Each structure stands twice: as structure tokens, then as C-alpha cells.
């Protein structure tokens, strides 16, 4: 079914129980995917203690997942547009990621853990371009609402997983905690397979005739897609570094235990879940340019504020407030769907998340700054990088452009 016909069907039929169920299924899958992206963060201090890792090795471990995403996300997103098999690619990718995390339960070396983290990143790289494209196509008439709630599902997953990991790690180990959060994803994947239609064997994709190079040119010629990708990348470097090193500064500087760190990380993602619909509202009200500036200012300032926390509750509060402003994906992704060509939607989203994958450098740079200078300097760096996204966001179109596109039926 083409994007235009899907949009017409969605506009003609009111939302029913099946629509909400489908959105819930995609939101749950997004929850696992985003949770997988930060799976090792809540138990990082335990992994460091167990394997005797240095700060640089800890940063390398976190970066391996993002590095895999950076390498594989765009080729897989183009494959999704080229073949039309978004559903199959999502199921296979999340399955590989879940199995990789489960196998961590039997690792005894840093090298094996690093390899499994990289493999999990390869699998997880499939979700955002394919899952977001499925959402945008399935709910074309209510795109900003659907993408916002789909995004909220991601934050619900990332807010619950640290709590579950902290509870399980308290009575078992970090290995069991990781398995407990990864295994349920394998039960969700068959539901995704049943609720969404994949392409039948041998059916040609609508985009297959244009060729991979033509698809790439169409995406890269879109100035707005590139600007959105740059904003999201800068925001990603800043916030991934901040939340990734939060457990280390919390344990080393304030002496916080795993339960307190888990609470801080959970509140960060829970606040992001609550703010996702608000981000969608900001986009609908102001357009991409104005909607991005305030969250970027606030997120950057809160990253710089982390080293100034002198007691546990202050750090937990800063973490929660940072979560309220860090998750701008509803603005970025809705703008992408509105400003790109429908035939290359997954590929355009793939560009967004591929460049966002450069956030793998955040833990590496943060670890180097912590060893060379002080961990406080790492957080100053994360804040300044987030601030730099403001200057790129100012080059995006305003609300009037989005309104004109919608009135004229899109691109």
C-alpha cells in the first residue's frame, strides 16, 4: 500500500481499538529499542567493579553499541526503503539485539562483552528508521500525535529498565539484570509480525526501480533533513555523554549506590516520557525551528550543572530535569516526515539516526577528558556541544513552511 493511499484510508476511518493497539505495540517495541540503547548504563558501575575496567574502557564499552549503530543504521534503512520490508527488518534486528544482551549473562571478559555490545548495536540499529517509518505511514493523518506517543513508549522503556535492573542486581547480579530486561522483547516480536503486514515474497518494492544511488541523492539533496540530522547529532553527543557518565560521577564523587543511581537514570527517562507529547505540541504550535531552541538551551545548562551537585537529591533532581528537555525526537522526526519525500522516508530517518550514531564519540571523549583533567570537564564539554545545536536549529524552516506543505498535501 502506498503512502498516499494509507494517508487517505487513515483520514477516512476514525481511530478505533485496533489503531490504539497497533500504536501500543510499536510503542512497546520502541521501549525495548531505546532501553537497549542504554542497557549497560544503570549497571555500568557494577561492570567496572566486576571486570576492573578503567574509565576509558568503560567509555569504550558504551561507545561500541553506538559505533555499530553508526556503521549499520543507514545501509539497513536504505534496504528497508529498497525492499519495502520494514517489518521483517525490525523483527530480525530487535531479535539479534535481545539475544546479544542475553548472552552477556555468560561473559567473563571485557573483550567478549565489547563484542556482544557491538552486535547488539547492529541489531538495534534497525528499529528507529523502520519503526518510525511504520508509525508515520500507519498514522499519517495524526502524525505528530502518533510519533509523540510512539516516542513516549521509548522513554517508558528506558525509565522502567533501570528500575528493573537495580532491583534484580540488588538480589542477583548485573548479568541477570541485563537478561531480565532483554528476554521479554522476544515475546513481543511475534505480535509485531501479526499486527503489521510485510511484503510478500517476490513483490517488488515501489522504490526498487530507482536504484540505491538515486535514493541516496534524493535524501542528501534535502537541506532540511541534513540540518535536522546535525541538530539531533549534537544533542545526542551532549545528552548521551551526560547520562552515560552520570553513574560514574554519582558513585565516585557522591558515593551513591546502585539503587540511587538507578532512580536517577529512571527519572531522567521517565521525565522524557512525560515531555514527549509536549514536544509534539511545541512542534505543532511553533514549527521545528522555534520548538527546538528552548529544550537545547535547558539540556545544555543542566549538563553543565551536574558537577555542581553536592548531595544525592540534587543530582537526582538535575537528572530528572535534564530528561524533561533532552528528548526532542518528536520534533526532529515529525519535521523529517513533513519535509522529506515520502518514497525515501525510512532512508531520510536513517540519515538522522546514522549521524546521531556519532554520539558514540561522547563516552570516548568524556573518558579521555576525565582521565586527562577531571570528570567535571567532561560534563562541561557535553553541555557546550548541546548548546551548539541551537545555531543549526536556527537555520530550519518555521511553522509557516510546515503549514503550507500540509495545505498543499505535503512534498
Rosetta blueprint (number, residue, H / E / L):
1 X L
2 X L
3 X H
4 X H
5 X H
6 X H
7 X H
8 X H
9 X H
10 X H
11 X H
12 X H
13 X L
14 X L
15 X L
16 X L
17 X H
18 X H
19 X H
20 X H
21 X H
22 X H
23 X H
24 X H
25 X H
26 X H
27 X H
28 X H
29 X H
30 X H
31 X H
32 X H
33 X H
34 X H
35 X H
36 X H
37 X H
38 X L
39 X L
40 X L
41 X L
42 X L
43 X L
44 X H
45 X H
46 X H
47 X H
48 X H
49 X H
50 X H
51 X H
52 X L
53 X L
54 X L
55 X H
56 X H
57 X H
58 X H
59 X H
60 X H
61 X H
62 X H
63 X H
64 X H
65 X H
66 X H
67 X H
68 X H
69 X H
70 X H
71 X H
72 X H
73 X H
74 X H
75 X H
76 X H
77 X H
78 X H
79 X H
80 X H
81 X H
82 X H
83 X H
84 X L
85 X L
86 X H
87 X H
88 X H
89 X H
90 X H
91 X H
92 X H
93 X H
94 X H
95 X H
96 X H
97 X H
98 X H
99 X H
100 X H
101 X H
102 X H
103 X H
104 X H
105 X H
106 X H
107 X L
108 X L
109 X L
110 X H
111 X H
112 X H
113 X H
114 X H
115 X H
116 X H
117 X H
118 X H
119 X H
120 X H
121 X H
122 X H
123 X H
124 X H
125 X L
126 X L
127 X H
128 X H
129 X H
130 X H
131 X H
132 X H
133 X H
134 X H
135 X H
136 X H
137 X H
138 X H
139 X L
140 X H
141 X H
142 X H
143 X H
144 X H
145 X H
146 X H
147 X H
148 X H
149 X H
150 X H
151 X H
152 X H
153 X H
154 X H
155 X H
156 X H
157 X H
158 X H
159 X H
160 X H
161 X H
162 X H
163 X H
164 X H
165 X H
166 X H
167 X H
168 X H
169 X H
170 X H
171 X H
172 X L
173 X L
174 X H
175 X H
176 X H
177 X H
178 X H
179 X H
180 X H
181 X H
182 X H
183 X L
184 X H
185 X H
186 X H
187 X H
188 X H
189 X H
190 X H
191 X H
192 X H
193 X H
194 X H
195 X H
196 X L
197 X L
198 X L
199 X L
200 X L
201 X L
202 X L
203 X L
204 X L
205 X L
206 X L
207 X L
208 X H
209 X H
210 X H
211 X L
212 X H
213 X H
214 X H
215 X H
216 X H
217 X H
218 X H
219 X H
220 X H
221 X L
222 X L
223 X H
224 X H
225 X H
226 X H
227 X H
228 X H
229 X H
230 X H
231 X H
232 X H
233 X H
234 X H
235 X H
236 X H
237 X H
238 X H
239 X H
240 X H
241 X H
242 X H
243 X H
244 X H
245 X H
246 X H
247 X H
248 X H
249 X H
250 X H
251 X H
252 X H
253 X H
254 X L
255 X L
256 X L
257 X L
258 X H
259 X H
260 X H
261 X H
262 X H
263 X H
264 X H
265 X H
266 X H
267 X H
268 X H
269 X H
270 X H
271 X H
272 X H
273 X H
274 X H
275 X H
276 X H
277 X H
278 X H
279 X H
280 X H
281 X H
282 X H
283 X H
284 X H
285 X H
286 X H
287 X H
288 X H
289 X H
290 X H
291 X H
292 X H
293 X H
294 X H
295 X H
296 X H
297 X H
298 X H
299 X H
300 X H
301 X H
302 X H
303 X H
304 X H
305 X H
306 X H
307 X H
308 X H
309 X L
310 X L
311 X L
312 X H
313 X H
314 X H
315 X H
316 X H
317 X H
318 X H
319 X H
320 X H
321 X H
322 X H
323 X H
324 X H
325 X H
326 X H
327 X L
328 X L
329 X H
330 X H
331 X H
332 X H
333 X H
334 X H
335 X H
336 X H
337 X H
338 X H
339 X H
340 X L
341 X L
342 X H
343 X H
344 X H
345 X H
346 X H
347 X H
348 X H
349 X H
350 X H
351 X H
352 X H
353 X H
354 X H
355 X H
356 X H
357 X H
358 X H
359 X H
360 X H
361 X H
362 X H
363 X H
364 X H
365 X H
366 X H
367 X H
368 X H
369 X H
370 X H
371 X H
372 X H
373 X L
374 X L
375 X H
376 X H
377 X H
378 X H
379 X H
380 X H
381 X H
382 X H
383 X H
384 X H
385 X H
386 X H
387 X H
388 X H
389 X H
390 X H
391 X H
392 X H
393 X H
394 X L
395 X L
396 X L
397 X L
398 X L
399 X H
400 X H
401 X H
402 X H
403 X H
404 X H
405 X H
406 X H
407 X H
408 X L
409 X L
410 X L
411 X L
